[in-house]
Amino acid sequence: GIPAAGVLDDGRLRPVTDAAIERATGPKARGLQVLEAVTAGADLDWFVVYSSVTAVLGNPGQVVYGAANAWMDARMEARRRAGLPGRSIQWGPWSEGGMAAGRELDGPFQGLTDAEGRALLDVAVRMGDATGVAARLDLRRAGGARVPCILRDLVKPAAARSAGAAAAQGAFARPIRALPDAARRPAVREALREDVAR
């Protein structure tokens, strides 16, 4: 096998075998190679593949699955550099189908409904980048070890969120309260516009 470290939930390291690599990467790699071969020379508007957010964020115990999807993402980047269409959508979990259907999700991810997935697909194929994440993320639900490292700067512990929110609310509300009643609504509207523009 190929010695590679994957951190499981229990913290043990395990080797990744050739069989595991073949199971995760073989169908994706061969399928993409066949698709590229049969469309070579065709005037395509889109060339879209489905990847996983695991390629970007990782997931305990899924090192091979993440690598297989990262390979597809890299292949779409290479197509774009060659002047060919290529788009890899790095999907988050779906609630009504797919591998996460019917499972309780922890951390910041919520399952996409079929309708949300179709809407995201419509947007994703029109985006300019070769890769992009399409996921339903609720950072308010996050807050523990299940938050991917890349997102941890976005997620504050609940106590810090509460203290920060209270401080921000006070800093916002004090000058508004000092205004006459008739001037408060326009001041709130302007403050919100400035905040959204940032």
N, C-alpha and C positions, 0 to 999 in steps of 0.2 A: 504494500500500500504506500501511499504518499503520506509522509508524516506532516500533518497540519494540526494546529491547535484550535480547538473550538471550545469555548467556555459554555458549559451547560448550566442549567439552573442550579445544580448541586455543586458547581464549581470545579468539577473534575475535567481534566483534559482527555480528549480521545483522539485516536488516529482516524484520519479520513481514508477510506479504502478506495481502490480503483472502481469497485462495483458501485459504491455510493456516488462517486463522481459521474460514472456512466449513467446511472439512473436519473440524476438531476440535470446533467448537461446534455446527454445524448439526444433526447427528443427535441430539445430546443435548438441545439446546434444543427442537427441533420435537417430538421424542418425548415429552419431559416436558410440553410444552404440550398435546399430544393427550391424554395420560394424565390430566392435570388436567381437561381439558374433558369427557372421557367419564365421569369419576368425580365431577364437580361435583354437589353435593347428595346424594351417596350417603353412607350411614352406615358409614364405614370404621373398622376397628380400626387398621389400619396403612396407611401410604403410604411405601414404601421405595424409594429409588433407590441405585444403585451409583455411587460416586465413586472417587477414587484418592487414596492417600496423597500423591501428587504435588501435590495442592491445598494440602496443609499444609506439606510439606517441600521442595517444588520438586525439580527434576531437570535437570541441564545439558541444554540443547537442547530442553526440553519446556515452554517458557513458555506456549504456546497451549493445550496439553493440560492443564496445571495450571490455567490460567484457566477453561477450560471446566468442569472439575470443581469449581472454587471457585464458579462460578456456580450449579451444581446445589446445592452446600452452602448457599449464600445463599438459594436458592429454598426449601429445606426450613426454614430459619430463619424466613423470611417466612410460610410456611404455619403454623408453630407460633405465631407472634405473632398470626395471624388466628384462632387457635383450631382449626385443622385438624390432622389427623395429618400428620406429616412426619418422615422419618428418612433421613439420608444416611450410608451406610457408606463410609468412605474406605479402600478395600482396598489392602493391600500386594500384592506379587507372589504369584502362584500357581505352583506347580511342575508341576502336571498339566494345566493348561489356561490360556488367556488369553495375553496378550502376552509374558509372561516365561517361558512353558513351554519347557523345553529349553535355556534360556540360563543361562550361568554368572553368578551374582549376586555382586557385590563389595560391600563395605561392610557395614552392620549387618543388612541384610535377608536373610532366607531365604525361599524359596518356601513358601507354604501348601499342604498337601495338600488334596485334595477333602474329606476327613473333617474336617480342622481348619477349613476354610472353612465347612462346614455347621454345625459346633459354634459358631463365632463368629457366624454369621448368627443362630442361635437366641438367643444372648445379646444381640446388637446390637439386634434389633428390640424387645427388652424394656427397653432402657436409656432413661433419662429425657431425655437430651440430643437435640437435633436432628441433631447430627453426632458421629461418632466413628470413630477409626482402628481397623481390624481388620488386624493384620499380625503376622508372626512376626519378632521383632527379637532379635538376639543381639549385645549390646554387647561381648561378649568378642571377637567376630570383627572388630569395628570398630577403627579406629585409623589413620586416614590422611585424606587429602583427601576420600575418598568419604563421610565422615560428614556428614550434613546439618547445617547451622549450628545449627539449633534443638536438636540432640542433642549438640552438642560438649561441653557442660558435664557431660554424663553419661558421656562416654567419656574415659578418661585414657590417655596413651601407655603402652605395655607396661612400660617401665622404672618409671614413676611408680606403675603398678598394683602391680608387684612390691614396690617399696619401701613403699608404703602398706599392702599386705597383710601384709608382714612386721612392720611397726610395730603394726598392729592385732592381729595374732596374738600378738605379745609382750605387748601391753597386756592382752589377754584371758587369756593363759595364765599369766602370772606369779602373779596372786592365786590362781588355781585350784591351781597346783602347790604353793603354800604351805599348802594345806588338808590335813587328814588324808585318807587314802584313802576312807574311808566318806562323807566330806562332799563329795567332788569331783563325783560324779554329780548330786546335787541342786543344787549351785552352778552347774554347767554348764547344767542344765535352766532354772534361774531366769534366768541371764544371757541365754540364748537367747530366753526369753519376753520379757524386757525389750527386747532388740534388735528382735524381730519387732514388738512393740507400738509402737516408735518410728516 
